[in-house]
Amino acid sequence: MVSICHCTDCQRLTGAAYRVTISTRRAAFTITGGEPRLYVKLGENGRRRLQYFCPNCGSPVYTTGEGEDAEEVGIRLGTINQRYEFQPRWQIWCSSELPWVQDLTALPKRSFD
């Protein structure tokens, strides 16, 4: 389950226009390297969101919640090697979407390979 979130929290936490997340059950989730650091974000709904990030580079790695919210983990797409195998299936919080984000086709492209 891969989604794009346009909420302002995701925009601020990533420094980007949106965040791409792969949702999975906690039981299927394993970290294979290092121990991430934790930042706790209080959501607008009053729930605490546990934001885990790399202690070396600061990249967001995954998020989860507390209680029943802890059963789901949101992996940040850009942090996994298999990111080319996943494609978003829906978008959420579209009312916060930046107006230009859906049509990038007119922008010039440049490759640095």
DRENGU-590209 format. One record per residue: residue number from 1; x, y, z of N, C-alpha, C, CB in turn. Coordinates in pm, 1 decimal, always signed. Glycine has a CB too. Example, Ala and Ser with C-alpha at 12.3 -4.5 7.8 and 13.67 -1.06 7.14 Angstrom:
2
+-----+----------+----------+----------+----------+----------+----------+----------+----------+----------+----------+----------+----------+
:   k :     n_c1 :     n_c2 :     n_c3 :    ca_c1 :    ca_c2 :    ca_c3 :     c_c1 :     c_c2 :     c_c3 :    cb_c1 :    cb_c2 :    cb_c3 :
+-----+----------+----------+----------+----------+----------+----------+----------+----------+----------+----------+----------+----------+
:   1 :  +1319.0 :   -569.0 :   +780.0 :  +1230.0 :   -450.0 :   +780.0 :  +1320.0 :   -330.0 :   +780.0 :  +1130.8 :   -447.3 :   +904.6 :
:   2 :  +1285.0 :   -225.0 :   +708.0 :  +1367.0 :   -106.0 :   +714.0 :  +1290.0 :     +3.0 :   +787.0 :  +1408.4 :    -59.8 :   +572.5 :
+-----+----------+----------+----------+----------+----------+----------+----------+----------+----------+----------+----------+----------+
//
This chain:
113
+-----+----------+----------+----------+----------+----------+----------+----------+----------+----------+----------+----------+----------+
:   k :     n_c1 :     n_c2 :     n_c3 :    ca_c1 :    ca_c2 :    ca_c3 :     c_c1 :     c_c2 :     c_c3 :    cb_c1 :    cb_c2 :    cb_c3 :
+-----+----------+----------+----------+----------+----------+----------+----------+----------+----------+----------+----------+----------+
:   1 :    +85.1 :   -116.9 :     +0.0 :     +0.0 :     +0.0 :     +0.0 :    +89.8 :   +123.4 :     +0.0 :    -96.9 :     -0.3 :   +122.3 :
:   2 :    +99.4 :   +187.8 :   -114.2 :   +185.3 :   +304.3 :   -130.6 :    +97.6 :   +425.9 :   -155.5 :   +286.8 :   +283.9 :   -247.0 :
:   3 :   +123.9 :   +532.0 :    -80.8 :    +43.2 :   +653.1 :    -94.9 :   +129.9 :   +777.6 :    -96.1 :    -59.0 :   +662.2 :    +17.5 :
:   4 :    +72.1 :   +884.1 :   -149.1 :   +133.0 :  +1017.0 :   -147.5 :    +50.6 :  +1102.0 :    -52.3 :   +139.4 :  +1081.1 :   -292.1 :
:   5 :   +117.7 :  +1167.9 :    +41.2 :    +48.8 :  +1255.8 :   +134.5 :    +89.3 :  +1400.3 :   +107.5 :    +80.2 :  +1216.3 :   +280.9 :
:   6 :     -9.9 :  +1484.4 :    +88.6 :    +11.9 :  +1626.6 :    +60.2 :     -8.4 :  +1714.8 :   +182.9 :    -81.0 :  +1671.9 :    -50.3 :
:   7 :    -26.6 :  +1656.2 :   +302.2 :    -55.1 :  +1739.8 :   +419.7 :    +62.3 :  +1832.8 :   +450.2 :    -85.9 :  +1651.6 :   +542.5 :
:   8 :    +32.9 :  +1941.2 :   +517.8 :   +137.8 :  +2038.9 :   +547.4 :   +243.0 :  +1981.8 :   +642.6 :    +76.5 :  +2165.2 :   +607.4 :
:   9 :   +203.8 :  +1889.1 :   +731.3 :   +303.5 :  +1825.2 :   +817.6 :   +405.6 :  +1750.0 :   +733.3 :   +235.6 :  +1729.2 :   +918.0 :
:  10 :   +359.1 :  +1671.7 :   +636.4 :   +451.0 :  +1596.8 :   +550.8 :   +537.5 :  +1690.4 :   +466.5 :   +373.0 :  +1501.8 :   +459.9 :
:  11 :   +479.2 :  +1799.4 :   +420.2 :   +557.9 :  +1896.8 :   +344.6 :   +670.0 :  +1954.0 :   +431.7 :   +467.3 :  +2010.5 :   +291.9 :
:  12 :   +638.3 :  +1987.3 :   +555.0 :   +739.3 :  +2045.1 :   +644.3 :   +843.0 :  +1942.4 :   +689.0 :   +672.2 :  +2105.8 :   +766.3 :
:  13 :   +796.2 :  +1820.0 :   +721.5 :   +889.1 :  +1717.0 :   +770.0 :   +984.7 :  +1668.7 :   +662.1 :   +811.8 :  +1599.1 :   +824.6 :
:  14 :   +944.8 :  +1677.0 :   +534.6 :  +1032.4 :  +1632.9 :   +426.3 :  +1105.9 :  +1748.1 :   +359.5 :   +952.3 :  +1557.9 :   +323.2 :
:  15 :  +1053.2 :  +1868.1 :   +374.0 :  +1110.3 :  +1980.5 :   +299.9 :  +1076.0 :  +1969.9 :   +152.1 :  +1262.6 :  +1986.2 :   +318.9 :
:  16 :   +968.8 :  +1897.9 :   +119.6 :   +929.3 :  +1873.1 :    -18.9 :   +779.4 :  +1897.7 :    -35.6 :   +965.7 :  +1728.5 :    -61.2 :
:  17 :   +730.4 :  +1878.1 :   -157.2 :   +590.2 :  +1903.9 :   -188.1 :   +496.7 :  +1797.6 :   -131.3 :   +571.8 :  +1912.7 :   -337.2 :
:  18 :   +547.7 :  +1676.4 :   -109.9 :   +467.6 :  +1567.3 :    -55.4 :   +559.7 :  +1457.5 :     -5.1 :   +369.5 :  +1512.1 :   -161.5 :
:  19 :   +500.2 :  +1358.6 :    +60.8 :   +574.8 :  +1244.3 :   +112.1 :   +514.3 :  +1116.8 :    +54.3 :   +573.3 :  +1241.3 :   +268.2 :
:  20 :   +601.1 :  +1023.0 :    +13.5 :   +555.7 :   +893.4 :    -37.9 :   +586.2 :   +788.6 :    +69.3 :   +625.7 :   +857.2 :   -175.7 :
:  21 :   +482.7 :   +711.9 :   +106.5 :   +493.2 :   +616.1 :   +215.8 :   +442.4 :   +479.0 :   +173.8 :   +415.8 :   +665.6 :   +337.3 :
:  22 :   +514.9 :   +376.8 :   +215.5 :   +471.5 :   +238.4 :   +198.7 :   +421.1 :   +192.3 :   +334.2 :   +587.9 :   +145.4 :   +144.8 :
:  23 :   +293.6 :   +160.7 :   +341.5 :   +234.3 :   +115.4 :   +467.3 :   +243.7 :    -36.4 :   +477.1 :    +86.9 :   +161.4 :   +478.7 :
:  24 :   +280.7 :    -83.9 :   +594.3 :   +288.4 :   -227.4 :   +618.1 :   +254.7 :   -256.8 :   +763.3 :   +428.4 :   -281.8 :   +582.7 :
:  25 :   +227.4 :   -382.1 :   +792.0 :   +200.4 :   -425.1 :   +929.1 :   +331.8 :   -431.7 :  +1005.7 :   +128.0 :   -563.1 :   +931.5 :
:  26 :   +329.8 :   -396.7 :  +1131.9 :   +448.3 :   -398.8 :  +1217.5 :   +516.9 :   -535.8 :  +1212.1 :   +410.1 :   -363.8 :  +1362.7 :
:  27 :   +439.4 :   -644.1 :  +1210.3 :   +494.5 :   -779.8 :  +1211.2 :   +577.5 :   -809.8 :  +1086.1 :   +381.8 :   -881.2 :  +1223.4 :
:  28 :   +554.7 :   -737.8 :   +976.8 :   +627.5 :   -760.9 :   +851.6 :   +747.0 :   -667.0 :   +835.8 :   +533.6 :   -744.2 :   +733.2 :
:  29 :   +772.5 :   -583.2 :   +934.2 :   +873.8 :   -477.9 :   +924.6 :   +999.0 :   -513.9 :  +1002.3 :   +817.9 :   -345.8 :   +975.3 :
:  30 :  +1114.6 :   -499.2 :   +936.6 :  +1243.6 :   -524.4 :  +1001.2 :  +1343.3 :   -419.2 :   +956.0 :  +1296.0 :   -667.1 :   +968.7 :
:  31 :  +1419.5 :   -366.0 :  +1048.5 :  +1529.7 :   -275.9 :  +1015.4 :  +1655.1 :   -361.4 :  +1003.8 :  +1547.1 :   -161.6 :  +1123.5 :
:  32 :  +1728.7 :   -346.1 :   +894.2 :  +1845.4 :   -431.6 :   +870.6 :  +1977.9 :   -363.9 :   +903.0 :  +1847.0 :   -476.3 :   +727.6 :
:  33 :  +1975.7 :   -238.0 :   +935.4 :  +2099.9 :   -170.1 :   +968.8 :  +2076.1 :    -62.6 :  +1071.6 :  +2163.6 :   -110.6 :   +845.0 :
:  34 :  +2173.4 :    -35.2 :  +1155.0 :  +2170.4 :    +74.0 :  +1250.9 :  +2040.9 :    +95.2 :  +1326.8 :  +2202.2 :   +195.7 :  +1182.2 :
:  35 :  +2048.2 :   +174.2 :  +1428.9 :  +1932.6 :   +207.3 :  +1512.6 :  +1891.5 :   +351.7 :  +1482.6 :  +1965.4 :   +188.3 :  +1665.7 :
:  36 :  +1765.7 :   +373.8 :  +1438.3 :  +1723.3 :   +510.5 :  +1407.5 :  +1700.5 :   +592.9 :  +1533.7 :  +1596.4 :   +508.3 :  +1324.0 :
:  37 :  +1697.6 :   +723.8 :  +1515.5 :  +1663.2 :   +817.3 :  +1623.2 :  +1515.0 :   +849.5 :  +1612.3 :  +1749.9 :   +948.1 :  +1615.9 :
:  38 :  +1460.9 :   +906.6 :  +1717.7 :  +1317.5 :   +931.5 :  +1725.7 :  +1286.4 :  +1079.1 :  +1743.2 :  +1257.2 :   +852.6 :  +1839.7 :
:  39 :  +1185.5 :  +1124.6 :  +1668.1 :  +1125.4 :  +1255.7 :  +1686.2 :   +975.6 :  +1231.9 :  +1702.9 :  +1157.0 :  +1353.1 :  +1564.6 :
:  40 :   +915.7 :  +1286.1 :  +1807.5 :   +772.9 :  +1267.0 :  +1831.9 :   +698.5 :  +1391.2 :  +1785.1 :   +744.5 :  +1238.6 :  +1982.8 :
:  41 :   +603.0 :  +1369.3 :  +1694.6 :   +522.1 :  +1477.0 :  +1638.6 :   +379.3 :  +1460.6 :  +1689.0 :   +527.1 :  +1476.6 :  +1482.0 :
:  42 :   +324.0 :  +1565.3 :  +1742.6 :   +185.3 :  +1563.5 :  +1787.1 :    +97.3 :  +1604.2 :  +1669.7 :   +163.4 :  +1658.2 :  +1909.7 :
:  43 :     +9.6 :  +1512.9 :  +1626.4 :    -78.1 :  +1539.4 :  +1513.2 :   -192.5 :  +1631.7 :  +1550.3 :   -132.7 :  +1410.2 :  +1458.3 :
:  44 :   -259.0 :  +1684.8 :  +1448.7 :   -373.9 :  +1771.2 :  +1470.6 :   -486.4 :  +1698.1 :  +1542.9 :   -424.0 :  +1825.8 :  +1338.3 :
:  45 :   -488.0 :  +1564.6 :  +1531.9 :   -591.8 :  +1485.2 :  +1598.7 :   -555.0 :  +1453.8 :  +1744.1 :   -615.6 :  +1354.6 :  +1521.9 :
:  46 :   -440.1 :  +1503.9 :  +1790.4 :   -397.2 :  +1483.0 :  +1927.5 :   -314.3 :  +1357.0 :  +1948.6 :   -515.9 :  +1478.3 :  +2015.3 :
:  47 :   -302.5 :  +1275.1 :  +1845.5 :   -223.3 :  +1152.7 :  +1857.1 :    -75.7 :  +1181.2 :  +1834.3 :   -272.3 :  +1047.3 :  +1757.6 :
:  48 :     +6.5 :  +1105.3 :  +1904.6 :   +151.8 :  +1115.7 :  +1887.1 :   +194.8 :  +1027.7 :  +1770.4 :   +227.0 :  +1074.7 :  +2017.3 :
:  49 :   +273.6 :  +1084.5 :  +1679.5 :   +331.3 :  +1009.6 :  +1568.5 :   +480.5 :   +999.1 :  +1592.7 :   +300.7 :  +1077.3 :  +1430.8 :
:  50 :   +531.0 :   +878.1 :  +1590.7 :   +671.6 :   +852.3 :  +1616.3 :   +744.4 :   +853.2 :  +1483.0 :   +692.1 :   +717.1 :  +1691.1 :
:  51 :   +827.4 :   +952.9 :  +1463.3 :   +900.6 :   +972.6 :  +1338.3 :  +1044.8 :   +926.5 :  +1359.8 :   +895.3 :  +1123.0 :  +1291.9 :
:  52 :  +1083.0 :   +818.5 :  +1293.7 :  +1218.9 :   +765.9 :  +1308.8 :  +1304.1 :   +810.6 :  +1191.0 :  +1217.8 :   +611.3 :  +1319.5 :
:  53 :  +1428.2 :   +849.6 :  +1221.5 :  +1517.0 :   +901.7 :  +1118.3 :  +1659.1 :   +852.1 :  +1139.6 :  +1514.1 :  +1054.5 :  +1116.9 :
:  54 :  +1739.5 :   +860.3 :  +1034.2 :  +1878.5 :   +816.3 :  +1040.4 :  +1958.3 :   +912.6 :  +1127.4 :  +1940.1 :   +806.9 :   +898.3 :
:  55 :  +2031.1 :   +861.2 :  +1228.4 :  +2108.1 :   +950.0 :  +1315.1 :  +2231.2 :  +1008.2 :  +1245.7 :  +2150.6 :   +875.6 :  +1439.5 :
:  56 :  +2270.9 :   +951.9 :  +1132.9 :  +2389.7 :  +1000.5 :  +1061.9 :  +2358.6 :  +1110.0 :   +960.7 :  +2457.4 :   +886.0 :   +991.7 :
:  57 :  +2251.8 :  +1090.4 :   +882.4 :  +2222.3 :  +1187.0 :   +776.1 :  +2091.9 :  +1262.7 :   +796.2 :  +2217.8 :  +1116.7 :   +644.3 :
:  58 :  +2007.1 :  +1217.8 :   +889.3 :  +1880.4 :  +1285.6 :   +916.6 :  +1765.4 :  +1244.9 :   +826.9 :  +1899.5 :  +1430.5 :   +905.2 :
:  59 :  +1787.5 :  +1151.9 :   +734.4 :  +1679.6 :  +1108.6 :   +645.1 :  +1566.4 :  +1042.7 :   +722.7 :  +1733.3 :  +1012.0 :   +539.4 :
:  60 :  +1440.8 :  +1078.4 :   +693.9 :  +1328.2 :  +1009.2 :   +756.1 :  +1327.2 :   +864.1 :   +708.7 :  +1192.9 :  +1080.0 :   +722.3 :
:  61 :  +1308.6 :   +768.6 :   +800.6 :  +1311.0 :   +627.1 :   +765.2 :  +1171.8 :   +566.0 :   +772.7 :  +1406.4 :   +551.2 :   +856.8 :
:  62 :  +1102.9 :   +587.4 :   +885.4 :   +967.6 :   +534.2 :   +899.1 :   +894.3 :   +606.3 :  +1010.7 :   +970.9 :   +382.8 :   +926.3 :
:  63 :   +762.9 :   +583.2 :  +1013.9 :   +678.2 :   +639.2 :  +1118.6 :   +584.2 :   +531.1 :  +1169.6 :   +598.3 :   +761.7 :  +1066.6 :
:  64 :   +538.7 :   +549.3 :  +1289.9 :   +438.3 :   +462.5 :  +1348.2 :   +368.1 :   +542.3 :  +1457.3 :   +501.6 :   +330.2 :  +1404.6 :
:  65 :   +276.5 :   +478.6 :  +1524.8 :   +204.5 :   +546.2 :  +1631.7 :   +213.4 :   +468.8 :  +1760.8 :    +59.7 :   +566.6 :  +1593.7 :
:  66 :   +123.1 :   +499.8 :  +1849.4 :   +116.9 :   +431.5 :  +1978.5 :    -14.4 :   +355.3 :  +1988.0 :   +130.9 :   +532.4 :  +2096.3 :
:  67 :    -20.0 :   +257.0 :  +2079.0 :   -142.9 :   +179.9 :  +2097.0 :   -178.2 :   +106.1 :  +1969.5 :   -258.5 :   +271.0 :  +2139.1 :
:  68 :   -305.9 :   +115.9 :  +1929.4 :   -348.5 :    +46.6 :  +1807.3 :   -280.0 :   +101.9 :  +1682.7 :   -499.2 :    +57.0 :  +1791.5 :
:  69 :   -236.8 :   +228.3 :  +1686.4 :   -165.8 :   +287.8 :  +1573.3 :    -26.0 :   +228.0 :  +1554.8 :   -155.2 :   +438.4 :  +1592.2 :
:  70 :    +24.7 :   +158.6 :  +1656.2 :   +158.1 :    +98.1 :  +1648.1 :   +158.8 :    -27.8 :  +1561.5 :   +208.8 :    +64.5 :  +1787.9 :
:  71 :    +42.7 :    -77.2 :  +1524.1 :    +35.4 :   -198.9 :  +1441.5 :    +70.9 :   -172.6 :  +1296.2 :   -103.7 :   -258.9 :  +1449.1 :
:  72 :    +75.3 :    -45.4 :  +1257.2 :   +109.9 :    -10.1 :  +1119.5 :   +237.0 :    +74.4 :  +1119.0 :     -6.8 :    +66.1 :  +1050.8 :
:  73 :   +321.3 :    +49.6 :  +1019.7 :   +445.9 :   +123.7 :  +1000.9 :   +440.6 :   +187.5 :   +863.1 :   +572.0 :    +30.7 :  +1016.1 :
:  74 :   +482.3 :   +313.7 :   +855.2 :   +489.1 :   +384.8 :   +727.9 :   +634.7 :   +403.9 :   +688.3 :   +416.6 :   +521.4 :   +736.6 :
:  75 :   +680.9 :   +325.3 :   +593.6 :   +820.5 :   +331.2 :   +547.5 :   +832.8 :   +442.6 :   +444.6 :   +866.8 :   +193.9 :   +486.8 :
:  76 :   +933.6 :   +524.1 :   +457.4 :   +957.4 :   +634.0 :   +363.7 :  +1022.3 :   +577.8 :   +237.9 :  +1047.0 :   +744.9 :   +427.9 :
:  77 :   +954.0 :   +590.5 :   +126.7 :   +992.7 :   +526.9 :     +1.4 :  +1138.5 :   +551.8 :    -37.3 :   +903.3 :   +575.1 :   -108.6 :
:  78 :  +1184.6 :   +673.3 :    -23.6 :  +1319.6 :   +707.5 :    -67.7 :  +1431.2 :   +640.7 :     +9.8 :  +1337.7 :   +852.8 :    -59.9 :
:  79 :  +1399.0 :   +576.4 :   +120.8 :  +1504.3 :   +517.4 :   +204.4 :  +1528.0 :   +369.3 :   +177.7 :  +1469.9 :   +536.1 :   +349.1 :
:  80 :  +1449.4 :   +309.4 :    +88.9 :  +1467.1 :   +166.3 :    +65.0 :  +1527.8 :   +140.5 :    -73.0 :  +1332.7 :    +93.1 :    +78.1 :
:  81 :  +1605.1 :    +34.6 :    -84.5 :  +1669.2 :     -0.5 :   -211.0 :  +1568.3 :    -42.2 :   -317.6 :  +1769.1 :   -112.1 :   -189.1 :
:  82 :  +1454.6 :    -96.5 :   -277.0 :  +1354.3 :   -146.9 :   -370.7 :  +1256.1 :    -38.5 :   -416.4 :  +1277.7 :   -261.0 :   -307.1 :
:  83 :  +1287.8 :    +87.7 :   -401.6 :  +1191.8 :   +195.7 :   -428.2 :  +1138.2 :   +195.7 :   -571.3 :  +1256.3 :   +328.7 :   -399.6 :
:  84 :  +1212.6 :   +141.0 :   -667.5 :  +1164.4 :   +137.3 :   -806.0 :  +1054.8 :    +32.7 :   -826.2 :  +1280.4 :   +109.0 :   -900.9 :
:  85 :  +1038.2 :    -56.0 :   -731.9 :   +937.2 :   -161.3 :   -741.6 :   +800.0 :   -115.9 :   -691.2 :   +982.4 :   -283.0 :   -663.4 :
:  86 :   +792.2 :     +1.8 :   -632.4 :   +667.8 :    +48.9 :   -571.6 :   +614.3 :   +170.3 :   -645.3 :   +689.4 :    +82.4 :   -423.9 :
:  87 :   +483.8 :   +175.0 :   -661.3 :   +418.0 :   +287.9 :   -726.5 :   +299.7 :   +331.4 :   -641.1 :   +372.0 :   +250.9 :   -870.9 :
:  88 :   +284.9 :   +461.2 :   -618.7 :   +170.6 :   +508.0 :   -539.8 :    +38.7 :   +467.6 :   -602.8 :   +175.5 :   +659.1 :   -523.9 :
:  89 :    -58.6 :   +435.7 :   -516.3 :   -192.0 :   +394.4 :   -560.6 :   -298.4 :   +498.4 :   -527.6 :   -229.2 :   +261.6 :   -497.0 :
:  90 :   -268.5 :   +591.3 :   -437.5 :   -364.0 :   +697.1 :   -404.9 :   -291.2 :   +813.7 :   -340.0 :   -475.6 :   +644.1 :   -311.6 :
:  91 :   -364.3 :   +926.0 :   -328.7 :   -312.6 :  +1047.6 :   -266.7 :   -409.3 :  +1089.7 :   -155.9 :   -294.3 :  +1162.1 :   -372.7 :
:  92 :   -352.4 :  +1145.9 :    -50.1 :   -434.9 :  +1192.4 :    +60.9 :   -399.7 :  +1336.7 :    +95.4 :   -416.9 :  +1101.4 :   +184.2 :
:  93 :   -487.7 :  +1400.3 :   +170.8 :   -475.3 :  +1540.8 :   +212.3 :   -451.9 :  +1632.3 :    +91.5 :   -359.8 :  +1556.7 :   +313.6 :
:  94 :   -526.7 :  +1605.9 :    -13.9 :   -509.2 :  +1680.6 :   -139.1 :   -548.8 :  +1827.7 :   -126.8 :   -590.6 :  +1615.8 :   -249.0 :
:  95 :   -623.1 :  +1864.0 :    -23.9 :   -658.3 :  +2004.9 :     -5.5 :   -534.5 :  +2089.4 :    +25.6 :   -761.7 :  +2019.5 :   +107.1 :
:  96 :   -425.2 :  +2025.4 :    +69.6 :   -299.7 :  +2097.2 :    +97.6 :   -200.6 :  +2085.8 :    -17.1 :   -235.9 :  +2043.9 :   +225.4 :
:  97 :   -241.2 :  +2020.0 :   -123.4 :   -152.4 :  +1998.0 :   -238.0 :   -108.5 :  +2130.6 :   -299.2 :   -222.1 :  +1911.4 :   -344.2 :
:  98 :    +18.8 :  +2140.1 :   -333.5 :    +68.3 :  +2258.2 :   -402.8 :    +14.0 :  +2255.4 :   -545.4 :   +225.1 :  +2263.8 :   -401.7 :
:  99 :    -25.6 :  +2371.0 :   -599.1 :    -98.6 :  +2373.0 :   -725.7 :    -21.9 :  +2319.4 :   -846.1 :   -140.7 :  +2511.1 :   -754.4 :
: 100 :   +108.2 :  +2317.5 :   -843.4 :   +187.3 :  +2276.3 :   -959.6 :   +228.3 :  +2129.8 :   -957.8 :   +309.7 :  +2360.8 :   -968.9 :
: 101 :   +203.7 :  +2059.1 :   -848.5 :   +262.7 :  +1926.9 :   -828.5 :   +210.3 :  +1818.4 :   -923.6 :   +238.7 :  +1883.9 :   -688.0 :
: 102 :    +90.0 :  +1830.4 :   -975.1 :    +33.3 :  +1725.6 :  -1060.9 :    +78.0 :  +1734.0 :  -1206.7 :   -116.3 :  +1732.0 :  -1055.3 :
: 103 :   +136.2 :  +1844.3 :  -1247.7 :   +177.0 :  +1855.5 :  -1388.1 :   +319.4 :  +1907.4 :  -1399.1 :    +81.4 :  +1947.8 :  -1464.8 :
: 104 :   +411.7 :  +1814.2 :  -1396.9 :   +552.6 :  +1848.8 :  -1411.3 :   +601.8 :  +1826.8 :  -1554.1 :   +636.7 :  +1767.2 :  -1314.3 :
: 105 :   +514.0 :  +1781.4 :  -1642.4 :   +555.5 :  +1745.5 :  -1778.2 :   +609.2 :  +1863.7 :  -1857.4 :   +440.0 :  +1684.6 :  -1852.4 :
: 106 :   +567.0 :  +1984.2 :  -1826.8 :   +612.5 :  +2102.0 :  -1901.1 :   +752.1 :  +2147.9 :  -1859.0 :   +514.1 :  +2215.7 :  -1882.5 :
: 107 :   +799.2 :  +2097.2 :  -1746.3 :   +931.3 :  +2139.9 :  -1698.1 :  +1042.2 :  +2069.0 :  -1774.5 :   +945.4 :  +2112.5 :  -1547.3 :
: 108 :  +1149.4 :  +2140.7 :  -1807.9 :  +1261.5 :  +2075.1 :  -1875.7 :  +1321.8 :  +1967.1 :  -1786.6 :  +1369.2 :  +2178.2 :  -1914.9 :
: 109 :  +1369.5 :  +1859.2 :  -1850.4 :  +1431.9 :  +1749.1 :  -1776.2 :  +1581.1 :  +1747.6 :  -1806.9 :  +1366.3 :  +1611.7 :  -1812.5 :
: 110 :  +1657.8 :  +1705.2 :  -1708.7 :  +1802.0 :  +1695.1 :  -1724.2 :  +1849.0 :  +1574.7 :  -1647.2 :  +1873.8 :  +1823.3 :  -1676.0 :
: 111 :  +1928.3 :  +1490.6 :  -1708.6 :  +1980.7 :  +1371.2 :  -1642.9 :  +2129.3 :  +1389.3 :  -1616.7 :  +1955.2 :  +1244.6 :  -1728.7 :
: 112 :  +2174.3 :  +1340.3 :  -1503.4 :  +2315.3 :  +1353.4 :  -1466.6 :  +2386.0 :  +1220.1 :  -1465.5 :  +2328.4 :  +1418.7 :  -1331.5 :
: 113 :  +2338.6 :  +1122.7 :  -1546.2 :  +2402.4 :   +990.7 :  -1547.7 :  +2540.0 :   +997.8 :  -1606.3 :  +2319.3 :   +891.2 :  -1625.4 :
+-----+----------+----------+----------+----------+----------+----------+----------+----------+----------+----------+----------+----------+
//
